[in-house]
Amino acid sequence: MYGWPTYDDADIEKQARETAETAISETVGQRPVEVRVKRGHAAASLVDASRDASLLVVGQRGHSEFRDLMLGSVSQHCVHHAHCPVVVVRGDREAAGT
């Protein structure tokens, strides 16, 4: 049968957790970092998670020529509303193909 593959919540959560764990491992090595996977609006979920955090790290990927001048809507919302310090990590332009 042809069509779009189907994924259940467990598949999506597993892939999200593996992606996060790989990115963290490549960035900070084996330092203790808690990985949480949560469904919902990204900005609201991150701000909510910041209540119990020492530091919130968010990525900025940008989709326009103004990428170097502006933060994305999610990272900007987190900077202004998080309950802890926020670090915005800019993506690698070359790797992103922009």
C-alpha positions as MATLAB code, in Angstrom:
seq = 'MYGWPTYDDADIEKQARETAETAISETVGQRPVEVRVKRGHAAASLVDASRDASLLVVGQRGHSEFRDLMLGSVSQHCVHHAHCPVVVVRGDREAAGT';
ca = [
       0.000    0.000    0.000;
       1.270    3.467   -0.875;
       0.864    6.639    1.119;
       2.360    8.597    3.950;
       4.027    6.651    6.732;
       2.209    6.767   10.033;
       3.874    7.440   13.355;
       2.445    7.120   16.797;
       3.247    9.312   19.798;
       5.845    6.835   21.060;
       7.741    6.974   17.727;
       7.732   10.768   17.714;
       8.839   11.005   21.350;
      11.609    8.443   20.797;
      12.943   10.322   17.760;
      12.791   13.681   19.583;
      14.635   12.250   22.601;
      17.336   10.645   20.405;
      17.827   13.889   18.475;
      18.114   15.923   21.686;
      20.505   13.443   23.311;
      22.749   13.421   20.231;
      22.839   17.230   20.043;
      23.604   17.517   23.761;
      26.311   14.867   23.622;
      27.986   16.592   20.663;
      27.776   19.965   22.394;
      28.540   19.375   26.073;
      29.820   15.810   26.156;
      28.874   13.676   29.132;
      27.952   16.506   31.509;
      24.670   15.922   33.335;
      21.817   17.398   31.304;
      18.177   16.475   31.749;
      16.286   15.804   28.517;
      12.531   16.411   28.519;
      10.244   15.768   25.581;
       6.955   17.610   25.742;
       4.143   18.205   23.273;
       2.698   21.660   22.826;
       3.456   25.109   21.499;
       7.244   25.432   21.558;
       7.532   28.873   23.165;
       4.942   28.219   25.879;
       6.383   24.772   26.660;
       9.920   26.141   26.970;
       8.876   29.030   29.209;
       6.953   26.585   31.386;
       9.991   24.279   31.601;
      12.189   27.255   32.555;
      10.433   27.489   35.937;
      12.507   24.555   37.234;
      15.652   25.177   35.189;
      18.995   26.783   35.937;
      19.501   27.664   32.275;
      17.371   27.469   29.127;
      19.210   26.893   25.857;
      17.276   27.469   22.644;
      18.330   27.348   19.028;
      17.824   29.995   16.410;
      17.586   28.881   12.829;
      16.061   31.884   11.062;
      14.406   31.637    7.681;
      15.076   35.036    6.147;
      17.819   37.438    5.107;
      17.249   39.234    8.389;
      18.458   36.180   10.272;
      21.534   37.985   11.573;
      19.490   40.912   12.851;
      16.530   39.249   14.527;
      15.747   36.317   16.758;
      13.028   33.892   15.772;
       9.647   34.127   17.423;
      10.248   31.177   19.776;
      13.708   32.277   20.919;
      12.544   35.879   21.293;
       9.547   34.800   23.401;
      11.843   32.717   25.622;
      14.325   35.574   26.100;
      11.535   37.869   27.273;
       9.444   35.443   29.350;
      11.669   32.655   30.719;
      12.062   32.252   34.478;
      15.822   31.621   34.243;
      18.742   32.842   32.108;
      18.443   32.033   28.387;
      21.201   31.253   25.901;
      20.318   31.479   22.193;
      22.534   29.325   19.998;
      22.691   30.316   16.367;
      22.777   27.551   13.777;
      25.645   27.082   11.354;
      24.715   28.786    8.085;
      26.845   26.467    6.001;
      25.344   23.323    7.540;
      21.831   24.709    7.172;
      22.389   25.372    3.484;
      21.508   29.073    3.647;
];
